[in-house]
Each structure stands twice: as C-alpha cells, then as structure tokens.
C-alpha cells in the first residue's frame, strides 16, 4: 500500500495494489474507489483531502505503507 498526496490539487491517492484500475465508482462527493478487471478494490482517490482527512493526525509511520511526496516534482513516472 502506498499513499500519494498531491498538494497542488489537494488530492490523496491510496494505492492498495499494483494491478491496474479499469473502473471507478464515486461513493460520495470527491471519493472514488478504483477496481481492477476482477472487481477487486485497487485504490482510493480522495479529492479535497485536507477537508476530509486530518493530515496532522494521520500517523504515517505506524501504517504498513510507503509514503511518496510529489512536492516540487514535475515528472511522476
């Protein structure tokens, strides 16, 4: 699992799998679930994340994940 926060768009993407997403479903305003070809959840996209997630209380060091910041980067590949 990886968390990617994009401050320029205030979006948070939680990548749960390396499998590609083929379908998305908006479950509430600005929150989309991404599914693979088998219907399994592979990611969660949260728009306006700073209004929905308390970023200061999100204790990333205790989560079993890798955190990537794209601040100041122009190429995300």
DRENBA-355387 format. One record per atom (N, C-alpha, C, O): residue number from 0; atom name; x, y, z. Coordinates in steps of 0.1 Angstrom, whole numbers, plus 5000, padded with zeros to 4 digits. Atoms other than C-alpha are relative to their C-alpha. Layout:
PT; pos; site; X; Y; Z
PT; NUM; CA; X; Y; Z
...
END
This chain:
PT; pos; site; X; Y; Z
PT; 0; N; 5008; 4988; 5000
PT; 0; CA; 5000; 5000; 5000
PT; 0; C; 5009; 5012; 5000
PT; 0; O; 5019; 5013; 5008
PT; 1; N; 4993; 4987; 5000
PT; 1; CA; 5013; 5035; 4992
PT; 1; C; 4990; 5011; 5000
PT; 1; O; 4978; 5010; 4995
PT; 2; N; 5008; 4988; 4999
PT; 2; CA; 4999; 5069; 5000
PT; 2; C; 5007; 5011; 4992
PT; 2; O; 5019; 5013; 4993
PT; 3; N; 4994; 4989; 5008
PT; 3; CA; 5004; 5097; 4975
PT; 3; C; 4992; 5012; 5002
PT; 3; O; 4980; 5012; 4998
PT; 4; N; 5008; 4988; 4998
PT; 4; CA; 4994; 5132; 4984
PT; 4; C; 5006; 5010; 4990
PT; 4; O; 5018; 5012; 4989
PT; 5; N; 4997; 4990; 5010
PT; 5; CA; 4994; 5159; 4957
PT; 5; C; 4995; 5013; 5005
PT; 5; O; 4983; 5017; 5003
PT; 6; N; 5004; 4988; 4994
PT; 6; CA; 4993; 5193; 4974
PT; 6; C; 4994; 5010; 4990
PT; 6; O; 4986; 5018; 4993
PT; 7; N; 5004; 4991; 5010
PT; 7; CA; 4988; 5212; 4941
PT; 7; C; 4985; 4998; 4997
PT; 7; O; 4979; 5007; 4992
PT; 8; N; 5014; 5003; 5003
PT; 8; CA; 4954; 5195; 4937
PT; 8; C; 4993; 4996; 5013
PT; 8; O; 4981; 4993; 5012
PT; 9; N; 5006; 5005; 4987
PT; 9; CA; 4948; 5186; 4974
PT; 9; C; 4993; 4987; 4998
PT; 9; O; 4982; 4985; 5003
PT; 10; N; 5006; 5014; 5001
PT; 10; CA; 4942; 5150; 4965
PT; 10; C; 5009; 4990; 5006
PT; 10; O; 5022; 4991; 5006
PT; 11; N; 4993; 5011; 4993
PT; 11; CA; 4952; 5118; 4983
PT; 11; C; 4996; 4988; 4992
PT; 11; O; 4984; 4985; 4991
PT; 12; N; 5003; 5013; 5006
PT; 12; CA; 4955; 5085; 4965
PT; 12; C; 5006; 4989; 5008
PT; 12; O; 5018; 4989; 5011
PT; 13; N; 4996; 5012; 4993
PT; 13; CA; 4957; 5053; 4984
PT; 13; C; 5001; 4988; 4991
PT; 13; O; 4990; 4983; 4987
PT; 14; N; 4998; 5011; 5009
PT; 14; CA; 4972; 5026; 4962
PT; 14; C; 5001; 4987; 5008
PT; 14; O; 5010; 4985; 5015
PT; 15; N; 5001; 5013; 4993
PT; 15; CA; 4962; 4992; 4975
PT; 15; C; 5006; 4988; 4993
PT; 15; O; 5009; 4978; 4999
PT; 16; N; 4995; 5011; 5008
PT; 16; CA; 4976; 4971; 4947
PT; 16; C; 5007; 5005; 4988
PT; 16; O; 5005; 5017; 4984
PT; 17; N; 4993; 4996; 5012
PT; 17; CA; 4999; 4972; 4917
PT; 17; C; 4991; 4997; 4987
PT; 17; O; 4995; 5001; 4976
PT; 18; N; 5009; 5003; 5011
PT; 18; CA; 4970; 4959; 4895
PT; 18; C; 4994; 5012; 4994
PT; 18; O; 4991; 5021; 5002
PT; 19; N; 5005; 4987; 5006
PT; 19; CA; 4957; 4985; 4870
PT; 19; C; 4985; 5001; 5003
PT; 19; O; 4977; 4991; 5004
PT; 20; N; 5015; 4997; 4998
PT; 20; CA; 4923; 5001; 4876
PT; 20; C; 4994; 5001; 4987
PT; 20; O; 4999; 5006; 4977
PT; 21; N; 5008; 4999; 5013
PT; 21; CA; 4897; 4996; 4849
PT; 21; C; 4986; 5006; 5002
PT; 21; O; 4979; 5009; 4993
PT; 22; N; 5014; 4994; 4997
PT; 22; CA; 4866; 5010; 4867
PT; 22; C; 5001; 5008; 5013
PT; 22; O; 5008; 5004; 5022
PT; 23; N; 5001; 4992; 4988
PT; 23; CA; 4859; 5037; 4892
PT; 23; C; 4986; 5003; 5004
PT; 23; O; 4977; 5003; 4996
PT; 24; N; 5014; 4998; 4995
PT; 24; CA; 4829; 5043; 4914
PT; 24; C; 5001; 5011; 5011
PT; 24; O; 5009; 5010; 5020
PT; 25; N; 5000; 4989; 4990
PT; 25; CA; 4822; 5076; 4933
PT; 25; C; 4990; 4996; 5011
PT; 25; O; 4978; 4994; 5008
PT; 26; N; 5008; 5004; 4989
PT; 26; CA; 4809; 5066; 4967
PT; 26; C; 4994; 5011; 5008
PT; 26; O; 4984; 5010; 5015
PT; 27; N; 5005; 4988; 4994
PT; 27; CA; 4805; 5101; 4980
PT; 27; C; 5007; 5012; 4993
PT; 27; O; 5017; 5009; 4985
PT; 28; N; 4994; 4989; 5008
PT; 28; CA; 4814; 5136; 4967
PT; 28; C; 5015; 5001; 5002
PT; 28; O; 5020; 5003; 5013
PT; 29; N; 4985; 4999; 4999
PT; 29; CA; 4851; 5136; 4959
PT; 29; C; 5007; 4987; 5005
PT; 29; O; 5019; 4988; 5007
PT; 30; N; 4993; 5012; 4996
PT; 30; CA; 4858; 5100; 4970
PT; 30; C; 4996; 4989; 4990
PT; 30; O; 4985; 4985; 4988
PT; 31; N; 5002; 5010; 5010
PT; 31; CA; 4863; 5074; 4943
PT; 31; C; 5007; 4987; 5004
PT; 31; O; 5019; 4988; 5009
PT; 32; N; 4994; 5013; 4998
PT; 32; CA; 4870; 5037; 4946
PT; 32; C; 5004; 4995; 4986
PT; 32; O; 4996; 4995; 4977
PT; 33; N; 4995; 5006; 5013
PT; 33; CA; 4891; 5021; 4918
PT; 33; C; 5001; 4985; 5001
PT; 33; O; 5005; 4979; 5011
PT; 34; N; 5001; 5014; 5001
PT; 34; CA; 4886; 4985; 4908
PT; 34; C; 5008; 4994; 4989
PT; 34; O; 5009; 5001; 4978
PT; 35; N; 4993; 5007; 5011
PT; 35; CA; 4906; 4960; 4887
PT; 35; C; 4990; 4992; 4992
PT; 35; O; 4978; 4993; 4994
PT; 36; N; 5009; 5007; 5009
PT; 36; CA; 4892; 4938; 4860
PT; 36; C; 4992; 4989; 5007
PT; 36; O; 4982; 4985; 5001
PT; 37; N; 5008; 5010; 4992
PT; 37; CA; 4881; 4912; 4886
PT; 37; C; 4991; 5006; 5010
PT; 37; O; 4985; 4999; 5018
PT; 38; N; 5009; 4993; 4990
PT; 38; CA; 4862; 4938; 4906
PT; 38; C; 5006; 5002; 5014
PT; 38; O; 4998; 5005; 5023
PT; 39; N; 4994; 4999; 4987
PT; 39; CA; 4887; 4939; 4934
PT; 39; C; 5005; 5015; 5002
PT; 39; O; 5010; 5021; 4992
PT; 40; N; 4996; 4986; 4997
PT; 40; CA; 4895; 4973; 4951
PT; 40; C; 5015; 5001; 4999
PT; 40; O; 5022; 4993; 5005
PT; 41; N; 4986; 4998; 5002
PT; 41; CA; 4929; 4986; 4940
PT; 41; C; 5004; 5014; 5004
PT; 41; O; 5016; 5016; 5006
PT; 42; N; 4996; 4987; 4996
PT; 42; CA; 4928; 5022; 4951
PT; 42; C; 4989; 5009; 5004
PT; 42; O; 4977; 5006; 5001
PT; 43; N; 5010; 4990; 4995
PT; 43; CA; 4910; 5051; 4968
PT; 43; C; 5005; 5014; 4997
PT; 43; O; 5017; 5017; 5000
PT; 44; N; 4996; 4987; 5004
PT; 44; CA; 4911; 5086; 4954
PT; 44; C; 4991; 5010; 5008
PT; 44; O; 4979; 5009; 5007
PT; 45; N; 5007; 4991; 4991
PT; 45; CA; 4902; 5114; 4978
PT; 45; C; 5003; 5015; 4995
PT; 45; O; 5014; 5019; 4997
PT; 46; N; 4998; 4987; 5004
PT; 46; CA; 4897; 5149; 4963
PT; 46; C; 4997; 5009; 5012
PT; 46; O; 4990; 5006; 5021
PT; 47; N; 5001; 4990; 4988
PT; 47; CA; 4899; 5180; 4987
PT; 47; C; 5004; 4992; 5013
PT; 47; O; 4997; 4993; 5023
PT; 48; N; 4996; 5009; 4988
PT; 48; CA; 4918; 5156; 5011
PT; 48; C; 5001; 5008; 5013
PT; 48; O; 4998; 5002; 5023
PT; 49; N; 4997; 4993; 4987
PT; 49; CA; 4927; 5183; 5036
PT; 49; C; 4987; 5003; 5007
PT; 49; O; 4987; 5006; 5019
PT; 50; N; 5014; 4998; 4994
PT; 50; CA; 4889; 5188; 5042
PT; 50; C; 4994; 4988; 5005
PT; 50; O; 4984; 4988; 5012
PT; 51; N; 5006; 5013; 4996
PT; 51; CA; 4882; 5151; 5046
PT; 51; C; 5009; 4992; 5009
PT; 51; O; 5004; 4983; 5016
PT; 52; N; 4991; 5008; 4992
PT; 52; CA; 4913; 5137; 5063
PT; 52; C; 5008; 5010; 5008
PT; 52; O; 5014; 5020; 5003
PT; 53; N; 4991; 4991; 4991
PT; 53; CA; 4931; 5153; 5093
PT; 53; C; 5014; 4995; 4997
PT; 53; O; 5019; 4986; 5004
PT; 54; N; 4987; 5004; 5004
PT; 54; CA; 4965; 5152; 5077
PT; 54; C; 5010; 5001; 5012
PT; 54; O; 5020; 4993; 5012
PT; 55; N; 4991; 4999; 4989
PT; 55; CA; 4982; 5162; 5110
PT; 55; C; 4999; 4988; 5009
PT; 55; O; 5009; 4985; 5016
PT; 56; N; 5002; 5011; 4991
PT; 56; CA; 4967; 5133; 5129
PT; 56; C; 5003; 4986; 4993
PT; 56; O; 5002; 4976; 4999
PT; 57; N; 4998; 5012; 5008
PT; 57; CA; 4974; 5108; 5101
PT; 57; C; 5015; 4995; 5004
PT; 57; O; 5024; 5001; 4999
PT; 58; N; 4987; 5004; 4996
PT; 58; CA; 5003; 5089; 5117
PT; 58; C; 5006; 4990; 4990
PT; 58; O; 5004; 4978; 4992
PT; 59; N; 4995; 5008; 5011
PT; 59; CA; 5021; 5076; 5087
PT; 59; C; 5010; 4990; 5004
PT; 59; O; 5011; 4979; 4998
PT; 60; N; 4989; 5009; 4996
PT; 60; CA; 5050; 5060; 5105
PT; 60; C; 4994; 4987; 5006
PT; 60; O; 5001; 4977; 5006
PT; 61; N; 5005; 5012; 4994
PT; 61; CA; 5026; 5035; 5121
PT; 61; C; 4991; 4992; 4990
PT; 61; O; 4986; 4981; 4993
PT; 62; N; 5007; 5008; 5010
PT; 62; CA; 5009; 5024; 5089
PT; 62; C; 5009; 4991; 4992
PT; 62; O; 5021; 4995; 4990
PT; 63; N; 4991; 5009; 5008
PT; 63; CA; 5022; 4994; 5069
PT; 63; C; 5000; 5005; 4985
PT; 63; O; 4994; 4998; 4977
PT; 64; N; 5000; 4995; 5014
PT; 64; CA; 5028; 5015; 5038
PT; 64; C; 5013; 5008; 4997
PT; 64; O; 5021; 5011; 5006
PT; 65; N; 4989; 4991; 5005
PT; 65; CA; 5053; 5036; 5018
PT; 65; C; 4993; 5014; 4997
PT; 65; O; 4983; 5014; 4990
PT; 66; N; 5006; 4987; 5003
PT; 66; CA; 5046; 5074; 5016
PT; 66; C; 5009; 5007; 4990
PT; 66; O; 5021; 5007; 4991
PT; 67; N; 4993; 4993; 5011
PT; 67; CA; 5056; 5093; 4984
PT; 67; C; 4995; 5014; 4999
PT; 67; O; 4982; 5016; 4999
PT; 68; N; 5004; 4987; 5001
PT; 68; CA; 5055; 5130; 4982
PT; 68; C; 5004; 5005; 4986
PT; 68; O; 5015; 5002; 4981
PT; 69; N; 4997; 4995; 5013
PT; 69; CA; 5053; 5147; 4948
PT; 69; C; 5002; 5015; 5000
PT; 69; O; 5000; 5022; 4990
PT; 70; N; 4998; 4986; 4999
PT; 70; CA; 5060; 5182; 4961
PT; 70; C; 5012; 5004; 4992
PT; 70; O; 5023; 4999; 4994
PT; 71; N; 4989; 4995; 5008
PT; 71; CA; 5081; 5201; 4936
PT; 71; C; 5005; 4991; 4988
PT; 71; O; 5014; 4995; 4981
PT; 72; N; 4996; 5008; 5011
PT; 72; CA; 5084; 5172; 4911
PT; 72; C; 4991; 5003; 4988
PT; 72; O; 4979; 5006; 4989
PT; 73; N; 5007; 4997; 5013
PT; 73; CA; 5074; 5177; 4875
PT; 73; C; 4997; 4987; 4992
PT; 73; O; 4989; 4987; 4984
PT; 74; N; 5002; 5012; 5007
PT; 74; CA; 5077; 5141; 4863
PT; 74; C; 4997; 4989; 5010
PT; 74; O; 5005; 4986; 5019
PT; 75; N; 5004; 5010; 4990
PT; 75; CA; 5058; 5114; 4882
PT; 75; C; 5002; 4986; 4996
PT; 75; O; 4998; 4977; 5003
PT; 76; N; 4998; 5014; 5005
PT; 76; CA; 5069; 5084; 4862
PT; 76; C; 5011; 4993; 5007
PT; 76; O; 5014; 4981; 5004
END
